[in-house]
């Protein structure tokens, strides 16, 4: 029973991570950040609006994924 719940949570978290990462906007300007836009690369920029929500959801999904994976690894062995 616990095994099924953990595997289901891992699958949901993995799909959530994939979906949220694909929804996030790019943080770089491509090759422009290598040559001339380096000051923006290291500048402090706060994520605002939907980017902040997506970042938080990514973090939550990753934490759920790793906790379930660790519990599942110790549960099986």
N, C-alpha and C positions, 0 to 999 in steps of 0.2 A: 504493500500500500504506500509506504513512504517512498519507495523507489519510483513508483509511477508518478507521484506528486512532484518529486524532485526533477525527474526527466521532463515532465510537462513544463515546469517552471523554467528549466534551462532552455527548452525550445522556444517558449514565449519570449524570454529575455533575449535570446539570440536574434529572433525575427525583429524584435523591437529595436535592438542595436543597429541592425542592418537598415531598417526603415528610417530611423532617426538620423543616422549618419548620411544617408542619401538625401535627406531633406535639408541638411545644413548647407549654408552658403559657403563658398570658398573663402579662405582667409588670405590668399595671396593673389598677386597680379600675374602669375605665370612667370615668364622670363624677365619681366620688368622688375620684379622684386630682387632678382639676382644682381642686376646692373645698377639701376638707379633708385629703386625704391627700398633700399635697405633700412632707411630711417623709419619707415613705417613697419618694417618687419619686427623691429625691437621696441617699438613704441608701445606704451600701455594703452590698450584699447579694451574697453569694457563691452561685453556682449549685451546688447539691448533688445528688448522686445521678444520676438519669436526665437531669435538665436539663443537668448538666455534660457528660455523654456526648453528648447531642444537640447542644449548643453546639459541642463539639469536632468532631463529625462534620460540622456545617454549615460550619465554617471549613475543614476539609480538602476538602470538596466544592467550596467556592467557590475555593480556591486551585487545585485541579485544573482546574476550569472555565476560569479566567482564563489559566492557563499554556497550556492546550491551545488556547484561542482566540487568544492571541498567536502561538504557534508556527504555527497554521493560517493566520493572517493573513499572516505573513511567508513561509510556504511557498507559498501560492497566488500571491502577487505576484512 
